[in-house]
Amino acid sequence: MLRFLVKLPFKIIAVPIWLLLTTINILLVFLVGLSATFCYLIAGISVVTEVLSIGFGISTAWTLKMAVITTVVFVLIPHVGIGITAVLEVIKCGLQDFILG
């Protein structure tokens, strides 16, 4: 009983933090999904443009390198957002376990 009474104030404090993290996580998942669509679209346009410019013979090694770097960066941006979302989800699950456990 004493253990419950000691944890109770911390559980009461943790509930609003958990609700805030839940709200942030839902919004972040939406924004990451939306930005992933645009990032993959930009990466695809970059690849198609570079392939066509190689085909027409107007591309140089420098533009090929820049297109590859642009494609890699725009593909990796959504993965960073997914990683941040996953870390927030782990923190949220830990808080939920503390509150309900």
Secondary structure, 3 states (H helix, E strand, C coil): CHHHHHHHHHHHHHHHHHHHHHHHHHHHHHHHHHHHHHHHHHHHHHHHHHHHHHHCCCCCHHHHHHHHHHHHHHHHHHHHHHHHHHHHHHHHHHHHHHHHC
